[in-house]
Amino acid sequence: MAKKILFVGAGAIGSYIGSFLSRSGHDVTLVDPWAEQVETIRNKGISVTGPHDPFVARPKAFHLGESQRMPRDFDLAFVAMKVYDTAWAAQLALRHIKPEATSSRPRTAGPTRSWPR
């Protein structure tokens, strides 16, 4: 069954995993603070290469400043940000998952430090 999935962070990790999930039929939305990245995804999609057949994914993309317009009905949310952005990114993700969805601690890109409590 296809899921509605949110990625806070459209860098290397969020874009790569989000692209595969999008190609698999899931409804993927990426949110990123870098406006150029968001515009590139909107205009060209995400070109994915590697030890597999290359493909272009076209998930939805929002700039951080546009996130208030996003629905709050995601089944799953991933935080794919550097550790220093994890706290606010996790709050953004939690605000947009539907109430009956479960959540877990986000994983960070970069050095791991203690999770804010």
C-alpha positions in Angstrom: 0.0 0.0 0.0 1.4 3.4 -1.0 2.3 5.7 1.9 2.4 9.5 2.0 5.9 10.3 3.1 7.6 13.5 4.2 11.4 14.2 4.1 12.6 17.2 5.9 15.9 17.7 4.1 16.4 17.3 0.3 20.1 16.9 0.3 22.0 13.8 -0.7 20.3 11.4 1.8 16.7 12.8 1.6 16.7 13.1 -2.2 18.2 9.7 -2.8 16.0 7.7 -0.5 13.0 9.9 -1.4 13.6 9.2 -5.1 13.5 5.5 -4.7 10.4 5.6 -2.5 8.7 7.9 -5.1 9.7 5.5 -7.9 8.2 2.7 -5.9 4.8 4.4 -6.0 4.8 6.3 -2.7 3.6 9.9 -2.5 6.8 11.6 -1.4 7.2 15.3 -0.4 10.6 16.9 0.3 11.1 20.1 2.3 14.4 22.0 2.3 15.7 25.4 3.4 17.8 25.8 0.2 15.6 27.5 -2.3 17.8 26.6 -5.3 17.6 22.9 -4.5 13.8 23.1 -4.3 13.5 24.9 -7.6 15.8 22.4 -9.3 13.7 19.5 -8.0 10.5 21.2 -9.2 11.9 22.0 -12.7 14.1 19.0 -13.4 13.3 16.3 -10.9 16.0 14.3 -9.2 18.4 12.4 -11.5 19.5 9.2 -9.7 22.5 7.2 -10.8 24.5 4.4 -9.2 24.8 0.7 -9.4 21.3 0.4 -10.9 19.5 1.7 -13.9 19.5 5.6 -13.9 16.1 7.3 -13.4 14.5 10.6 -12.8 12.2 11.0 -9.8 9.7 13.9 -9.5 8.6 14.1 -5.8 6.8 17.2 -4.6 9.2 19.8 -3.2 8.6 22.7 -0.8 10.9 25.4 0.5 11.0 25.6 4.3 9.1 29.0 4.1 6.3 27.3 2.2 5.9 24.4 4.7 2.9 26.0 6.4 0.9 25.3 3.2 1.7 21.5 3.3 -1.0 19.1 4.5 -0.8 17.5 7.9 -1.7 14.0 6.9 1.6 12.2 6.2 1.9 8.6 7.2 5.7 8.8 7.8 8.3 11.5 8.2 12.1 11.3 7.9 14.5 14.0 9.1 17.5 14.0 6.8 19.4 17.1 8.1 22.7 17.8 9.8 22.7 17.4 13.6 22.6 21.1 14.2 19.2 21.3 12.3 17.7 18.2 13.8 15.6 19.8 16.6 13.6 22.2 14.5 13.4 19.7 11.6 12.0 17.1 13.9 9.4 19.6 15.1 8.4 20.4 11.5 8.1 16.7 10.7 6.0 16.0 13.8 3.6 18.8 12.9 2.9 17.3 9.5 2.3 13.6 10.3 -1.2 12.6 10.9 -2.2 12.0 14.6 -2.5 8.2 14.2 0.9 7.8 12.7 3.8 6.7 14.8 7.1 8.5 15.1 10.6 7.6 16.1 13.8 9.4 16.7 15.3 11.0 13.6 18.7 9.9 12.3 21.1 12.6 11.4 23.5 13.2 8.6 26.9 13.9 10.0 28.4 13.3 13.5 26.0 12.0 16.0 25.6 13.8 19.3 23.1 13.3 22.1 19.5 13.7 21.2 17.9 16.8 22.8 15.7 15.8 25.7 
